[in-house]
Amino acid sequence: MPLRPATRADVPAILEIYNEAVLHTTASYDLEPVSLASRLAWFDAKGLRGQPVFVWDEGGAVLGWSAYGQFREKAGYDHTAEHSVYVSPAAQGRGLGRALLVAVIGHARAAGLHVLVGGLDADNAASLGLHASLGFERVAHFRQVGRKFGRWLDLVFMELRLDQGER
């Protein structure tokens, strides 16, 4: 099975996929590529917190990744997580994103989380559709809260209540 938990050795490939999105898409509102040191620290922190990182590995080539982490730092949000899913442009449209998101959903349920949140660019029709097909509901639309590539960006929050099944 090409879907597996990530290891620290996967971090450079995870970084490459993420930075591709940073430089060429609005999937991330980061404006500059992130460093390997910062991504290694991110990976190590997830491990210490018991938060998963999954990769899609075909013959040693990581083609996508997914993860979740704390939604907000305040203790009242401890039962809610925010997730990320990124797929290499060459592998998009093959169902990897769905498999990676399903893995995150399953782990979050098993961990006893109550809600999983995704923050998606409002123009990312593929991601919005994927999330809706897995039971996520659109719960907020923030207008012009981001700016990238010389234009204002809208952010949509979608949520899935994990302990009530997929709606």
C-alpha positions in Angstrom: 0.0 0.0 0.0 1.5 3.3 -1.0 -0.2 5.2 1.9 1.9 5.0 5.1 3.0 7.0 8.1 5.7 9.5 7.2 9.2 9.2 8.6 11.8 11.9 9.2 13.5 10.8 6.0 10.3 11.9 4.1 10.5 15.5 5.2 12.6 16.8 2.2 10.0 15.4 -0.2 7.1 16.8 2.0 8.9 20.1 1.9 9.3 20.0 -1.9 5.6 19.4 -2.4 4.6 22.1 0.1 7.0 24.7 -1.4 5.7 23.9 -4.9 2.2 24.8 -3.6 3.6 28.0 -1.8 5.2 29.2 -5.0 2.5 28.4 -7.5 -0.9 28.1 -5.9 -3.2 29.6 -3.3 -3.5 26.2 -1.4 -1.2 27.8 1.1 -1.1 31.5 2.0 2.6 31.3 2.8 4.3 33.8 0.5 7.9 32.4 0.7 9.1 28.8 0.7 9.7 27.3 4.1 13.1 26.0 5.1 14.1 22.4 5.7 15.0 23.2 9.3 11.5 24.6 10.0 9.8 21.6 8.3 11.9 19.2 10.3 11.0 21.1 13.5 7.3 20.9 12.4 7.6 17.1 11.9 9.4 16.5 15.2 6.7 18.6 17.1 3.9 16.5 15.5 5.6 13.3 16.6 5.9 14.6 20.2 2.2 15.5 20.2 1.1 12.2 18.7 -0.2 14.0 15.6 0.1 12.0 12.3 1.8 12.8 9.1 1.0 10.4 6.2 2.6 10.1 2.8 1.7 8.5 -0.5 4.9 6.7 -1.5 5.1 5.1 -5.0 8.4 3.2 -5.4 10.3 5.5 -3.0 8.8 8.7 -4.5 6.6 10.7 -2.1 3.8 12.1 -4.2 1.6 13.6 -1.5 1.2 14.1 2.2 -1.4 14.8 4.9 -1.4 15.8 8.5 -3.4 17.4 11.3 -2.5 19.6 14.2 -4.0 21.7 16.9 -6.8 24.0 15.7 -6.0 26.8 18.2 -3.6 27.0 21.2 -6.3 27.4 23.9 -7.2 24.3 25.9 -10.9 24.6 25.0 -10.0 23.7 21.5 -8.2 20.4 22.4 -10.9 18.3 20.8 -10.6 20.0 17.4 -7.9 19.7 14.8 -7.0 21.4 11.5 -5.7 19.3 8.7 -3.6 19.7 5.6 -3.4 17.7 2.4 -0.9 18.4 -0.4 -0.4 16.4 -3.6 2.4 16.8 -6.2 1.1 18.5 -9.3 2.1 15.5 -11.4 0.0 13.1 -9.2 -3.2 15.3 -8.9 -6.5 13.9 -10.1 -5.6 10.3 -9.2 -7.4 10.0 -5.9 -4.3 10.4 -3.7 -5.8 13.5 -2.0 -8.9 11.5 -1.0 -6.8 8.6 0.4 -4.6 11.0 2.3 -7.6 12.8 3.8 -9.4 9.6 4.6 -6.3 8.5 6.6 -6.3 11.8 8.6 -10.0 11.4 9.3 -9.6 7.8 10.5 -6.6 8.8 12.8 -8.5 11.7 14.2 -11.6 9.6 15.0 -9.4 6.9 16.6 -7.7 9.6 18.7 -11.1 10.7 20.0 -11.2 14.1 18.4 -14.6 15.7 18.0 -14.2 18.0 14.9 -11.8 18.2 12.0 -11.4 21.6 10.3 -10.0 22.5 6.9 -9.2 26.0 5.8 -9.4 26.1 2.0 -9.0 28.8 -0.6 -12.5 29.7 -1.9 -11.3 29.2 -5.5 -10.0 25.7 -5.0 -13.0 23.9 -6.4 -11.2 20.5 -6.4 -10.5 20.7 -2.7 -13.9 22.0 -1.8 -15.5 19.2 -3.8 -13.3 16.6 -2.2 -14.1 17.8 1.3 -17.8 17.9 0.6 -17.8 14.4 -0.8 -16.3 13.1 2.5 -19.0 14.8 4.6 -17.4 18.1 5.4 -19.7 21.1 5.6 -18.9 24.6 4.7 -19.3 26.6 7.9 -17.6 29.9 7.2 -16.5 32.1 4.3 -14.0 34.8 5.1 -13.8 37.4 2.4 -10.5 39.0 1.4 -8.6 37.8 4.5 -5.5 36.7 2.5 -3.4 38.3 -0.2 -1.1 36.5 -2.7 -0.1 36.9 -6.3 -1.3 40.6 -6.2 -4.9 39.7 -5.3 -7.2 39.3 -2.4 -8.1 35.8 -1.4 -11.2 34.3 0.3 -10.9 31.5 2.9 -13.5 28.9 3.4 -13.7 26.8 6.6 -15.1 23.3 6.3 -15.7 21.0 9.2 -16.4 17.3 9.8 -17.9 16.2 13.2 -16.0 13.0 13.8 -18.1 11.4 16.5 -21.4 11.7 14.6 -20.1 10.1 11.4 -19.7 11.7 8.0 -22.7 13.7 7.1 
